[in-house]
Amino acid sequence: MNTELRNFYIGSGTDKQGRLIQEIWSWSARNLEESQNYIQWLFPLTEPSLHYPDAPLLDDETIEAFLAEKYLKQNLNISFELMMSFYHFDRENPDELHWVNPGNHNYLRLTRILTSLNLLGAKDQSRTMYEKLIQISAKHPGEIGSVTLQYWEVLGSGINVKLRITIKMNRPVKLFRSHGPNHLER
């Protein structure tokens, strides 16, 4: 069990920068855009972050806790709603989508969010976010790459697979579906 992550998520512990989850939830859109080291805490993965190696990791026990504990589920939903608002998904016709342009770093954040939601059992939220992304992509053709859209489609489908995303400099992103603890398929 990743107790540091669990304590952060229930509000009794801090991230590595000494911030409580409630503090991050109260941030302005500017803070959310400019800070690069909170998303790993709000939406943890089973794989280490390439940019923040100290980011918390999910293990099987922690995932089970998120699936079982009502308070963790509720707080995950608060984090989800925060990001839905940040990306203007909570608006019928968003006026400004500052992040919709080719290669925007927010595409990686969105992929992380979708992956984490799936791992933590929040498949309805993942599907909701995916549907918003597809609507935005249709309104802004060519702004979101086809590979990114393919990742989001897999994640938005709610398929019960663990995803491992490897990003290498000047190389395409590769997607692996896990069929068991020690078997990865390209």
Secondary structure as GFF3:
##gff-version 3
##sequence-region A 1 186
A	DSSP	alpha_helix	3	10	.	.	.	ID=ss1
A	DSSP	alpha_helix	21	25	.	.	.	ID=ss2
A	DSSP	alpha_helix	29	34	.	.	.	ID=ss3
A	DSSP	alpha_helix	39	42	.	.	.	ID=ss4
A	DSSP	alpha_helix	60	68	.	.	.	ID=ss5
A	DSSP	alpha_helix	70	86	.	.	.	ID=ss6
A	DSSP	alpha_helix	106	119	.	.	.	ID=ss7
A	DSSP	alpha_helix	123	139	.	.	.	ID=ss8
A	DSSP	alpha_helix	146	156	.	.	.	ID=ss9
A	DSSP	beta_strand	163	166	.	.	.	ID=ss10
A	DSSP	beta_strand	174	180	.	.	.	ID=ss11
A	DSSP	beta_strand	183	185	.	.	.	ID=ss12
###
